Amino acid sequence: MSDEQFYYNPSTGEVTQGMQASWDNRMGPYDTREEAEAALQIAAQRNKQADSEDERDDNWGAAPSWEQ
């Protein structure tokens, strides 16, 4: 990992270059400062996409006859 990467600290709202915070206070790495600044939006989009995929996976069709 390079010190040229950026990280977002959700506790402070700060963007840092390099790993300056502990892993539990660090989101990233991101290639640009702008991406790191948008870390919460990126995470929200990824969560929404993952939830949608989970919902599709959970749709097995009709319930078996013994569950109806």
C-alpha angles and dihedrals in degrees: 000000000000129000086229090078123096131226135194120223108209092193094060102018090233129137115220133187110232128005101307098146131056118268093259091058097044134085118188155343100242126178095225138033089239092057090049090050088055093048095118093049091047091050091048091051092048091048091050091050092047091048090052091050091048090051091052090048091051093054101093095160126242119008116252115266094254091058097050 
